[in-house]
Amino acid sequence: MAKRSVNSSKDAFAKLEGLGKGMINEINSGETPTFSASLRSKGNVFYDESVGYIRLGDKMEERRFVNVGQARKFMQTVAIANKCKKFLSEGAHTSIRGLFYQLKFTLGEDLDEELFSEQSESNPLVEDLEVSLELKREDLNLNTDRKGVVAGPLVLKDKFGGDETEIDCTKQGRSGWMIPSDVDNGMDFVSVDADYVLVVEKDAMWQRLNEDKFWRKENCILITPKGQSSRGCRRLIKRLANKKLPVYVFTDCDAWGWYIYWAIKTGSMNLAYLANDIATPEARFVGVTMQDIKDYDFLGSLTIRAKDVDIKRAEEMLGYEWISRHKEWVDELKTVLSTKKKIEQDALQGPRLSFVGEYLREKISKKKFLP
C-alpha cells in the first residue's frame, strides 16, 4: 500500500476528487454510492515471507449509503474525505484531533445530532481512507505527534510553509533534530554520508551516545524513537535503508524492547496496510540479548526480575510466526521465560559510562547480530 509515487498534495487531491466523482457517477447511473477498502481485521493480516513484513490480505469491506446499518459511517467517511480535500487545497495541516473538531458539528447547529461523538469514531475512518486511496494520512495533510530524534551525517532540505530550510544533523547540539510526522512530502535528502544507522530505544541512552559523539567516531546516523517508533520515525528509517545503509537496533533486553525492534523490521498488525513504507526487513538486532549475560560478566549482577506482563509479552511473541521462525529468537525468549530475568540497555553503563560505545563498536564490528 501507499506507493511512493503518490507523495504530493496534487496526487492526493486527485485521488480524493476521483473518489467523489466515482460516487457521483454511481448516483447518476441510479446505483447506490459505495465505499470500498481492504478489511483491516486481524483475520486479514499475514506475514509475507517473500518480502519480509506483515501485510494485508485480499479481503474487502464495502459500505453502502442506502444501507441503514452503514449509512452513518458512509456519511462520516465522505465528510472526512471532503475535509481533507479542503486542507490540501488550502495547503493547511492539522492533527487527527483537529480533524475531529472540524467535523464534530458539521450537521448544523440547529440539528440535535453530531456527526462525530468521539474521536474513536473518526480515527478508523482516516485509516480506511489511507487503505482505499493507497495514501498515508500525512499525504492528506494530517499530522501525528512528532517523536524521535536524529544526530549524524545526514543533511535534509525541508520545504514547509513556503520556506526551504536545510537541516544538518551534525549541527543540532545536544537536542538533535526532531523527526516530524511527514518525512516524505517536501522533505528531501541532500546528503547521506554515513556507514550505517543505529536505532537506540531510549532517549537517555541516545543522549549518552550523542555526548560521546558516537555518531562522529563511527560515522553513523544515530536515531532514538524514544520508545515505540512513530510512523514518521519508521518511515525515515526505511528511507535510509533504501539508501543501502545497514540498520542496527539497540534496545532493552526484554520482550517490550524486542517488540520495538520487530515493529521496525516487519511492521505491525495494526499498520499492516503501510508495511511497504515503514517496515525495514533488512534491520538487524545488535542488543541487548540474554547471551550478553554470559559474554559480559558484570551484567549477571545487573539483571532485573521480569514482571508478569513481561512474561506474558514474551509468550505472545513466541506465537508470532515471523519471530518463531528464527531459532535465535526462540532461544532468547525461552531464556526469559525460564530465568524470569531482563536487562536494561542502561546497565551497560555499569563498568563506566563510555562502555556502551565500546559494547556497540565490538558487536557491530564482529557482526554479532540477531536476525
KESE-688480 format. One record per residue (C-alpha): residue number from 1; x, y, z. Coordinates in Angstrom, 3 decimals. Each point is the difference from the previous one (the first is absolute). Layout:
KESE-688480
{NUM,{X,Y,Z}}
...
END
This chain:
KESE-688480
{1,{0.000,0.000,0.000}}
{2,{0.911,3.691,-0.043}}
{3,{2.156,-0.102,-3.116}}
{4,{2.824,2.504,-0.006}}
{5,{-1.143,1.526,-3.317}}
{6,{-2.914,1.452,1.971}}
{7,{1.824,2.499,2.160}}
{8,{-1.249,3.452,-0.875}}
{9,{-3.012,2.154,0.783}}
{10,{-0.924,0.001,-3.682}}
{11,{-0.163,-3.789,-0.171}}
{12,{-1.949,-0.299,3.255}}
{13,{-2.437,2.712,-1.134}}
{14,{-0.588,-1.864,-3.272}}
{15,{-0.694,-3.254,1.850}}
{16,{-2.515,1.647,2.322}}
{17,{-1.659,1.719,-2.933}}
{18,{-0.137,-3.317,-1.851}}
{19,{-1.679,-1.612,3.012}}
{20,{-2.714,2.665,0.005}}
{21,{-0.543,-0.082,-3.754}}
{22,{-0.319,-3.769,0.125}}
{23,{-2.807,0.292,2.533}}
{24,{-1.759,2.677,-2.072}}
{25,{0.194,-2.224,-3.079}}
{26,{-1.580,-2.833,1.990}}
{27,{-2.866,2.283,1.044}}
{28,{-0.499,1.324,-3.546}}
{29,{-0.160,-3.597,-1.205}}
{30,{-2.724,-0.800,2.509}}
{31,{2.351,-2.089,2.113}}
{32,{0.705,0.095,3.717}}
{33,{3.135,2.020,0.817}}
{34,{2.575,-2.270,1.611}}
{35,{3.340,0.185,1.770}}
{36,{2.379,-2.973,-0.084}}
{37,{3.235,-0.687,1.881}}
{38,{2.100,-2.963,1.035}}
{39,{-1.205,-1.590,3.225}}
{40,{2.370,0.950,2.825}}
{41,{-0.967,-2.743,2.434}}
{42,{2.489,-2.453,1.500}}
{43,{-1.439,-2.738,-2.227}}
{44,{1.165,1.892,-3.094}}
{45,{3.583,0.553,1.172}}
{46,{2.827,-2.395,-0.805}}
{47,{3.778,-0.214,-0.049}}
{48,{1.290,-0.030,-3.580}}
{49,{3.297,-1.865,0.051}}
{50,{0.790,1.063,-3.574}}
{51,{0.332,3.651,1.043}}
{52,{0.771,-0.446,3.704}}
{53,{-2.801,2.017,1.551}}
{54,{-3.614,-0.129,1.208}}
{55,{-2.591,1.019,-2.567}}
{56,{-3.721,0.053,-0.726}}
{57,{-1.764,-2.812,-1.795}}
{58,{-2.556,0.209,-2.798}}
{59,{-3.214,0.211,2.051}}
{60,{-2.018,3.152,-0.637}}
{61,{-2.816,1.832,1.763}}
{62,{-2.566,2.192,-1.697}}
{63,{-2.271,2.724,1.384}}
{64,{-3.225,0.996,-1.703}}
{65,{-1.763,3.280,0.584}}
{66,{-3.500,-1.559,-0.177}}
{67,{0.820,-2.690,2.561}}
{68,{-1.507,1.076,3.331}}
{69,{2.821,-1.620,1.960}}
{70,{2.699,1.615,-2.156}}
{71,{-1.450,3.405,-0.952}}
{72,{1.425,1.939,2.960}}
{73,{3.506,-1.386,-0.414}}
{74,{-0.203,0.569,-3.758}}
{75,{-0.969,3.631,0.554}}
{76,{2.785,0.459,2.562}}
{77,{2.580,-1.439,-2.419}}
{78,{-1.108,2.355,-2.779}}
{79,{0.125,2.958,2.408}}
{80,{3.585,-0.823,0.976}}
{81,{1.020,-0.363,-3.655}}
{82,{-1.601,3.340,-0.832}}
{83,{1.678,1.767,2.910}}
{84,{3.425,-1.419,-0.931}}
{85,{-0.525,1.212,-3.570}}
{86,{-0.614,3.464,1.460}}
{87,{3.205,-0.200,2.081}}
{88,{1.964,-0.918,-3.122}}
{89,{-1.497,2.824,-2.060}}
{90,{0.918,2.478,2.767}}
{91,{3.455,-1.468,0.608}}
{92,{-0.936,-0.292,3.689}}
{93,{0.864,-2.806,2.432}}
{94,{-1.608,-1.200,3.185}}
{95,{-0.026,-3.006,2.309}}
{96,{-2.586,-2.768,0.020}}
{97,{-1.258,1.681,3.192}}
{98,{-0.396,3.262,-1.892}}
{99,{-1.854,-1.847,-2.759}}
{100,{-2.419,-1.421,2.581}}
{101,{-0.863,3.476,1.304}}
{102,{-0.350,1.371,-3.522}}
{103,{-2.697,-2.583,-0.704}}
{104,{-1.652,-0.519,3.378}}
{105,{-3.034,2.243,-0.643}}
{106,{-0.055,0.187,-3.789}}
{107,{-3.614,-1.232,-0.161}}
{108,{-0.983,3.525,1.038}}
{109,{-0.516,1.960,3.186}}
{110,{-3.797,-0.343,-0.170}}
{111,{0.124,-3.795,-0.101}}
{112,{0.126,-1.941,3.240}}
{113,{2.445,-2.472,-1.507}}
{114,{3.782,-0.132,-0.242}}
{115,{1.872,-1.411,-2.958}}
{116,{2.612,-1.369,2.436}}
{117,{-0.458,-0.565,3.712}}
{118,{3.509,-1.270,0.758}}
{119,{3.352,0.073,-1.788}}
{120,{-0.050,-3.790,0.175}}
{121,{-2.633,0.221,-2.760}}
{122,{2.047,2.129,-2.385}}
{123,{3.467,-1.551,0.420}}
{124,{-0.831,-3.392,-1.597}}
{125,{-1.649,1.769,-2.941}}
{126,{3.202,1.931,-0.693}}
{127,{1.752,-3.373,-0.146}}
{128,{-2.692,-1.265,-2.367}}
{129,{0.766,2.891,-2.346}}
{130,{3.717,-0.748,0.182}}
{131,{-0.652,-3.594,-1.013}}
{132,{-2.585,0.736,-2.677}}
{133,{1.983,2.773,-1.704}}
{134,{3.454,-1.547,0.579}}
{135,{1.129,3.084,1.884}}
{136,{1.451,0.851,3.382}}
{137,{-1.884,2.407,2.250}}
{138,{2.941,2.375,-0.373}}
{139,{-0.807,0.139,-3.740}}
{140,{-3.425,1.296,1.072}}
{141,{1.620,2.799,2.057}}
{142,{-0.760,-1.803,3.258}}
{143,{2.897,-0.035,2.432}}
{144,{0.735,-2.207,2.972}}
{145,{2.130,0.887,3.021}}
{146,{3.687,0.564,-0.645}}
{147,{2.041,-2.710,1.633}}
{148,{3.604,-0.998,-0.515}}
{149,{3.350,1.787,-0.201}}
{150,{2.940,-0.182,-2.417}}
{151,{3.700,0.887,0.081}}
{152,{2.703,-0.804,-2.530}}
{153,{1.153,0.572,-3.598}}
{154,{-3.399,0.624,-1.558}}
{155,{-1.016,3.236,-1.723}}
{156,{-3.626,0.611,-0.978}}
{157,{-1.922,2.737,-1.751}}
{158,{-3.371,0.766,1.567}}
{159,{-2.490,1.821,-2.238}}
{160,{-2.782,1.066,2.315}}
{161,{-2.265,3.023,0.344}}
{162,{1.469,1.675,-3.069}}
{163,{3.577,-0.172,1.316}}
{164,{2.952,-2.284,-0.694}}
{165,{2.200,-0.911,2.936}}
{166,{3.181,-2.059,-0.179}}
{167,{0.483,-2.201,3.053}}
{168,{3.456,-1.330,0.814}}
{169,{-0.379,-2.749,2.604}}
{170,{3.663,0.345,1.027}}
{171,{-0.731,3.506,1.270}}
{172,{-3.035,-0.457,2.232}}
{173,{1.842,0.046,3.329}}
{174,{-1.246,-1.989,2.969}}
{175,{-3.621,-0.008,-1.154}}
{176,{0.378,-1.532,-3.466}}
{177,{-2.475,0.402,-2.843}}
{178,{-3.599,-0.840,0.919}}
{179,{-1.591,-2.340,-2.541}}
{180,{-3.278,1.423,-1.370}}
{181,{-3.106,-2.024,-0.766}}
{182,{0.519,0.338,-3.764}}
{183,{3.504,-0.779,-1.281}}
{184,{-1.042,-0.362,-3.649}}
{185,{-1.952,2.974,-1.310}}
{186,{2.322,2.980,-0.280}}
{187,{2.824,-1.848,1.775}}
{188,{3.025,-0.848,-2.162}}
{189,{3.356,-1.570,0.794}}
{190,{2.837,2.336,-0.979}}
{191,{2.775,-2.336,1.127}}
{192,{0.291,-3.262,1.939}}
{193,{3.658,-0.724,0.802}}
{194,{-0.340,-2.627,2.728}}
{195,{1.158,-3.623,0.101}}
{196,{-3.078,-1.240,1.864}}
{197,{-3.047,0.992,2.080}}
{198,{-0.162,-0.760,3.719}}
{199,{-3.477,0.103,1.573}}
{200,{0.139,0.365,3.800}}
{201,{-3.187,-0.724,1.938}}
{202,{0.388,2.514,2.828}}
{203,{0.524,3.737,-0.235}}
{204,{2.287,-0.005,3.060}}
{205,{2.306,-2.529,-1.686}}
{206,{-0.106,2.014,-3.233}}
{207,{1.131,3.043,1.999}}
{208,{2.846,-2.008,1.532}}
{209,{1.232,-1.074,-3.459}}
{210,{-0.566,3.456,-1.462}}
{211,{2.094,1.591,2.758}}
{212,{2.815,-2.395,-0.847}}
{213,{-0.461,0.874,-3.704}}
{214,{-0.385,-3.697,-0.755}}
{215,{-1.552,0.914,-3.335}}
{216,{3.111,1.975,-0.959}}
{217,{2.521,-2.618,1.153}}
{218,{-1.873,-2.819,-1.741}}
{219,{-1.372,2.045,-2.922}}
{220,{-3.581,-1.087,0.636}}
{221,{-3.444,1.564,0.212}}
{222,{-1.249,-0.205,3.578}}
{223,{-3.777,-0.184,0.468}}
{224,{-2.158,-0.440,3.065}}
{225,{-3.713,-0.692,-0.430}}
{226,{-0.374,0.739,3.735}}
{227,{-1.741,-3.308,0.587}}
{228,{-2.314,-1.527,-2.572}}
{229,{0.672,1.562,-3.397}}
{230,{-2.444,2.477,-1.487}}
{231,{-1.077,-0.306,-3.622}}
{232,{2.259,2.908,-0.989}}
{233,{3.010,-1.538,1.747}}
{234,{-0.550,-3.397,-1.622}}
{235,{-0.435,1.644,-3.372}}
{236,{3.294,1.898,0.398}}
{237,{1.796,-3.236,0.944}}
{238,{-1.480,-1.633,-3.093}}
{239,{1.118,2.860,-2.246}}
{240,{3.541,-0.277,1.362}}
{241,{-0.051,-3.774,-0.541}}
{242,{-1.032,0.673,-3.589}}
{243,{3.302,1.902,-0.290}}
{244,{1.684,-3.384,0.652}}
{245,{1.006,0.910,3.559}}
{246,{0.051,-2.922,2.458}}
{247,{-2.453,0.520,2.882}}
{248,{0.887,-1.264,3.485}}
{249,{-2.424,0.174,2.929}}
{250,{1.051,0.275,3.660}}
{251,{-2.673,-0.485,2.691}}
{252,{-0.587,-1.334,3.500}}
{253,{0.292,-3.749,0.438}}
{254,{-3.671,-0.732,0.576}}
{255,{-3.040,-0.835,-2.093}}
{256,{-1.096,3.640,-0.190}}
{257,{3.346,1.227,-1.295}}
{258,{0.207,-2.902,-2.408}}
{259,{-3.472,0.761,-1.338}}
{260,{1.183,3.527,-0.798}}
{261,{2.596,-1.669,-2.231}}
{262,{-2.557,-2.250,-1.685}}
{263,{-2.365,2.910,-0.668}}
{264,{2.871,1.721,-1.831}}
{265,{1.002,-3.171,-1.846}}
{266,{-3.302,-1.592,-1.042}}
{267,{-2.559,2.687,0.756}}
{268,{-2.962,-0.612,2.281}}
{269,{-3.437,-1.528,-0.394}}
{270,{-1.877,3.263,0.537}}
{271,{2.089,1.759,-2.679}}
{272,{0.230,-2.931,-2.405}}
{273,{-1.446,2.202,-2.754}}
{274,{3.090,2.245,0.199}}
{275,{2.609,-2.744,0.322}}
{276,{1.552,0.644,-3.405}}
{277,{0.835,3.515,1.169}}
{278,{0.963,-0.504,3.632}}
{279,{1.389,-3.533,0.369}}
{280,{3.752,-0.568,-0.342}}
{281,{0.588,-3.750,-0.413}}
{282,{3.745,0.609,-0.387}}
{283,{0.284,1.220,3.615}}
{284,{2.145,-2.036,2.395}}
{285,{-0.059,-0.148,3.802}}
{286,{3.261,0.937,1.700}}
{287,{-1.144,-0.376,3.606}}
{288,{-0.584,-0.224,2.852}}
{289,{-0.384,-3.811,0.029}}
{290,{-0.189,-2.699,2.647}}
{291,{3.223,-1.377,-1.465}}
{292,{1.690,3.227,1.106}}
{293,{-0.344,-1.157,3.609}}
{294,{2.426,-2.796,-0.795}}
{295,{2.273,2.102,-2.193}}
{296,{0.295,2.949,2.418}}
{297,{0.490,-1.201,3.576}}
{298,{-1.075,3.209,1.744}}
{299,{-3.513,-0.195,-1.509}}
{300,{-0.819,-3.045,2.125}}
{301,{-0.332,2.188,3.081}}
{302,{-1.965,2.736,-1.809}}
{303,{-3.008,-1.983,-1.179}}
{304,{-3.542,0.853,1.105}}
{305,{-2.767,-2.456,0.806}}
{306,{-2.505,-0.158,-2.844}}
{307,{-3.571,0.919,0.927}}
{308,{-3.076,-2.016,-0.903}}
{309,{-0.756,2.370,-2.901}}
{310,{3.528,-0.572,-1.339}}
{311,{-0.482,-3.767,0.121}}
{312,{-3.398,0.223,-1.684}}
{313,{1.428,2.190,-2.782}}
{314,{2.872,-2.440,-0.588}}
{315,{-2.495,-2.870,-0.270}}
{316,{-2.042,1.975,-2.549}}
{317,{3.089,0.705,-2.098}}
{318,{0.822,-3.705,-0.150}}
{319,{-3.341,-0.423,-1.751}}
{320,{0.845,2.428,-2.818}}
{321,{1.159,-1.985,-3.018}}
{322,{2.309,2.766,-1.217}}
{323,{1.897,-0.300,3.308}}
{324,{-0.282,-3.725,0.778}}
{325,{1.514,-0.900,-3.388}}
{326,{3.365,1.223,1.362}}
{327,{1.597,-2.495,2.413}}
{328,{2.166,2.738,1.514}}
{329,{-3.070,1.982,1.064}}
{330,{-1.809,-3.066,1.303}}
{331,{3.029,-0.712,2.198}}
{332,{0.069,3.589,1.279}}
{333,{-3.700,0.030,0.846}}
{334,{0.106,-3.408,1.666}}
{335,{2.953,1.157,2.101}}
{336,{-2.082,2.920,1.238}}
{337,{-2.829,-2.393,0.867}}
{338,{2.263,-2.432,1.832}}
{339,{2.172,2.512,1.887}}
{340,{-2.666,2.706,0.408}}
{341,{2.740,2.599,-0.427}}
{342,{0.466,3.065,-2.169}}
{343,{2.707,2.612,-0.558}}
{344,{-0.305,3.687,-0.815}}
{345,{2.366,1.479,-2.558}}
{346,{0.943,2.507,2.721}}
{347,{1.736,-2.830,1.881}}
{348,{2.807,0.185,-2.564}}
{349,{1.119,3.160,1.774}}
{350,{0.865,-2.121,3.048}}
{351,{3.789,-0.255,-0.514}}
{352,{0.332,3.587,-1.299}}
{353,{-2.179,2.415,-1.946}}
{354,{2.003,-0.438,-3.189}}
{355,{-0.410,-3.795,0.013}}
{356,{-3.247,0.248,-2.001}}
{357,{1.960,1.275,-2.993}}
{358,{2.604,-2.734,0.425}}
{359,{-2.726,-2.649,0.157}}
{360,{-1.704,1.237,-3.164}}
{361,{3.285,0.388,-1.843}}
{362,{1.004,-3.570,0.817}}
{363,{-3.314,-1.579,-0.904}}
{364,{-0.347,1.911,-3.256}}
{365,{3.580,-0.614,-1.109}}
{366,{-0.325,-3.727,0.729}}
{367,{-3.508,-0.100,-1.521}}
{368,{-1.457,-1.547,3.155}}
{369,{-3.609,0.588,-0.976}}
{370,{-3.300,-1.786,0.363}}
{371,{-2.091,-0.256,-3.185}}
END
